Amino acid sequence: MRTTEATTATPGETPGVAAHARGLPAPGSRPPRTFEQANRRLRWAMLAPALAFVGLMIVFPLAFTLHLSLTDAFGAVNADQNYIGFRNFLDALGDSRRFWPAVQRTVLFTVGAVLVETVLGLGLAMLMRRPFRAMRWVRTVLIIPLLTTPVAIGILWLLILDPSNGIANHLLISLGLPPQEFLGSVSQSLPTLMLIDVWQWTPMMTLLLLAGLTTLPAEPEEASLVDGANAWQRFRHVILPMLGPTLATALVLRAVDALKTFDVLYATKGAGGGSDFEAETLNVYAYGLTFDYQEYGLASAVLALFTLFIIGVVVLLRRRTGRKTA
């Protein structure tokens, strides 16, 4: 018969002392922490300062921008300000001369550049999926645009696309084609800037999608090959569905980054995106309101609307790509 250890105190001995002597927790006391619990608390304690700092660096600028957007701040952020409610938002939304054309250019630039980058990146990733002799050199050349600062890239393309002395027009003339104005033209500026963005960021899409391709299992594709599926059928019905989560993530990251493009636009077209605002996106528009006109209240309202616009794009892309890859 199994016997149980008594937990009652002997005469003259308190219950707490009796429990301690037997290695048991005293009545009413908290049980000892396990190693996992102590480790979890230590981890959060060490992360708390960094999380608080990052949270402060995010919350304070957003809160201050929202505060300025509700005032008539002009000339200096520390000047006398009066709360005017949502008048700045109404003025921005009612501006059909600068705001809505800037929204249109932002959407056009983002959709066009990201679409081309995704198609080219996926094609290059498929070509580089199988090992070949010069793979290391190709990958090294691919990342060169990613290592260059956007301002340097803008200046480089200004020299290449210069209508008078640029190498691009010399090449076109040598091929029997008429020279182009590129960034000097109102109608060609935005498409040219999209091509510059494609040149710079297609390698990133290629590397992201190539990393996703290398993690795919080989069995489904081999089974489809045995069943007689051709290359397009294997890509459309086997590879692309399995690559869906990676493709969705790369698409969201690149779309958000393209929406925020500023350096190349400002380096190539200057303030206002050109003489006729032909390359003025929301970022360039908000920058001009802030530093050229010192309209801090209106600029803050534009930035707040831009933030909401980015959040909406992210949510929309996540839902659409998630539905397609489900």
N, C-alpha and C positions, 0 to 999 in steps of 0.2 A: 504493500500500500504506500502511495506517495504522500509524503508529509510536506506541509507548508511551513515556511519560516514565520514565526510570530513577530508581530509588529507592535505589540503592546509594550509599554514601558514597565520595567521591574519596579518593585516598591522602592521609593526614594529617588526615582529617576524621572526626569521630565520627558514628555513625548518627543520634543525636538532633539534632545540629546540622544534618546534611544534610536530615533530615525537616523541621525547622523552616524551613530556607531554602526548601524547596519548598512550604511551606504545608500540610504533612501532620502528623498527630499523631505524636509521638515513640513509638518502640516501647515497649510496656508502659504508656503513659499513657492516662488516661480520655478518651474523645471529648468535645468541647465540648458543652455543653447547648444545646438549641434554644430558641427564644424561647418556644414553648408550654410546654416543661418548666420553664423559669425562671418563667414567669407562673403556672403551676400551683403551684409550691412557694411562691411569694410569696403567693398567695391563701390557701393553707392556713396559712402562717405568720401572716398577719394575722387569720385566723379563729380560730386556736388559743386565744388568751386568752378570747374571748367564749364559745367552745364549752366551755372548761374551767370558766368561771364558771357557765354555765347547767347543766352537768353536776353541778357541786358543789351548786348550789341545789336540784337535783332529788334527787340521790343522798343527801345528808346528811339531809334531813327524812325520807325513806323509811327510811333505815337507823336513825335515832334512834327513829322510831315503832315499827319492828319490834323494836328493843331494849326499849322500854318495854312492848310487848305481851307480852314474855316474863318480865316482872317483876311484883312486887306493889306497884308505885309508887302511893303514896297520899299526899295532903296537899300534896306538893311534888315536882317532878321531880328536885330535887337532894337529896331525903331518902334515908335508907338504903333500899336496894332488895335484894330477894332474887329470884334466878331461880326461877321456878315452872313453867317449860316452857310447855306449851300449855293450862294451866288456864284462862287468861282466854278463850281461844277456845272451849273447851268450855263455860264458863259462859255466854258470849254465845249460842252455838248452842243451849244448853239453856234459854234464857230465853223462854218462851212468853208472858210477860206484856207485855214491852216490845220485845224485839228483833224477833221474828217479825212482830208487828203493824206495827212500823215498816218492815220489809221489804215487807210487803204494801201499805202506804200509799205507799211510794216507787215501787213498780211501778205501782200504780193511777194515781198522780198523773202519772207519766212517760208511760205508754201513753195515757191519756186525753187529756192536754194535747197531746202531740206528734201524735197522730192527728188531732185537730180542727184544729190549726195547719197540718198538711200539707194537709188537704182544703181548708180556707179559703184558705191561701196559694196553692195551685195554681189554685183557682177565680179568685181576684183576679188572679193573674198572667196567666191566659188572657184575662180581661176587659181587662187593660191592655196586652195584647200589641200591639194595633194603636194607632197614635197617635190621640189625640183632643185637643180644644181645651184642656181643663183638666188635662192629664196632669201638668204640673209641680206644680200645686197639690195634686193628689191624692198625688203622691209625697212632697211636703213634709209633708202631714198624716200620711202613713203612718209616717214615721220619728220622729215626736214621741214615741211611747212608748219607742222605743229610746234616746232622748237623756235620759230621766229615770232617776234612780237607783232601784234596787229598793226601798229604804227609803221614799223619797218616794212611790213608787207604792203601797206598803202603807198609809201614812198617809192618802193620798188616798182609797183605796177603803174604809178604815175610816170616814171621814166620809161617803162616799156611801152605804154600806151600813149605817149606824147604824140599829138597829131603831126608835129613837124619833124622831130628828131627821134621818135620812138622806134624801136626795132620791129614792133608789130606792123606798122604801116610799111616799112621797108620790105618786110616779108610778103605782105599782101601785094605790093607793087611788083615784086619779083615773080609772083605767081599770076600776074596779069589781072589782078583784082583792084578795084578802086580803093583809095585810102579812106579810112573812117575817122570820125572825130572821137569816138569812144566816150571818155569821161567829159569831154568838152561839149558834148551834145546833150540837149535837154531830153530827147527821146531815148538816147542810148545809155544814159548814165546809170539808171537803175538796173537794166539787164547786165551791163558791164560789171557793176558791183556784185550782182548775184553770181556771175562767173568767177570773180575773185574769191568770193566766199566758198564756192564749190571747190576751187583749187586748194584752198587752205584746209577745209574741213572734211573733204571726202576721205582722206587717209584715216581720220579718226573713226568714221563709220566703217571703213574697211577693217580696221583692227578689231573693233568691237564685234562685228559680225563674224570675223574670222575666228575670234576666240569662242563665240557661240557654236560655230560649225565644228570646231575640234572636239567639243564635248558631246556631240550627238552620238548615240549608239549606232553601230554599223549594221546590226541585224535587220531592222526594218527595210533599209535600202537594199540589202542583199536579197531579202525575201521578195521585194518588188522586182528586182532584176531577174530572179528565177521565174517569176510569173510573166515575164515578157514585157515589162514596162520600159518605155524608151526614156531618154534623158530628161525630156520636158515633163513627162508624167511622174518620174521619180522626184524631180524638183518641186512640182506643183502639189503633189498629193502626199509626199513623204517628208522631204527635207523642210519645206516652208512651214508646214504645221508644227513640226518639232522645234523649228527656230523661232516660232512666234513670240515667246516671252522675251528672248534676247532682242529681237527686232523691235518689239514694243518699247522696251527700255531705252534702246539706242535712239529710237524716234522721238520719245519724249525729251530725253536729255538734249538732243540736238535742236529740237524745235524751241525749247526754252532759251537755249544759248543764242539761237539765231534771232529770236525776238529782242534780245538785249544788245544786239550788235551796235556798237557806237564808234570804236576806235578807227576802223577802216573807213567808215563813212565820213567821219570828221577829218581824217588825215587826207582823204582824196578830194572831198567836195567843200570842206570848210564849214563855216557857220551857216546855218539855214539850209544845208544840203545843196547849195548851189544858188545861182542868181535868181532862178525861178522856183526855188524850193523843190527841184526835181528829185532830189534824193533825201528829202527830209522825212525821217521816220519819227515815231513818238519819242524815242530817246533823244534824237537831235533837236526836236521841237522843245522838249522840256529843258534841255541844256541851254538853248537860246533864250528861253523865257527867264531862266535863272541868272545867267552870267552876262547876257547881252542887254536885257531889258530890266533886270532886277525885279521882276514881278514874281516874288517868292510865293505869294498866296496862290496865284493862278498856276504857277509851275508845280506847286505841291498838289493841287487838285488834279493836274494832268498825270503826275506820277502815281497818285492814288488810283485813278482810273486805269492807268497802265498796269498796276499791280493786280487789280481785279481782272483785267483782261488776260494776264498771264495765268492767273489761277484758273480762270475759265477754260483756257486752252489746255492746260494740264489735265483738268478733270475730263474734258471732252475726249482728249487723246487716250487717256487711261481707260475710259469706258468703251470707246470704239475698238481699240486694240485688244482690250480684255475680252470683249464679246467675240471678236474674230478668232482669238487664240484659245477660247474656252472649249 
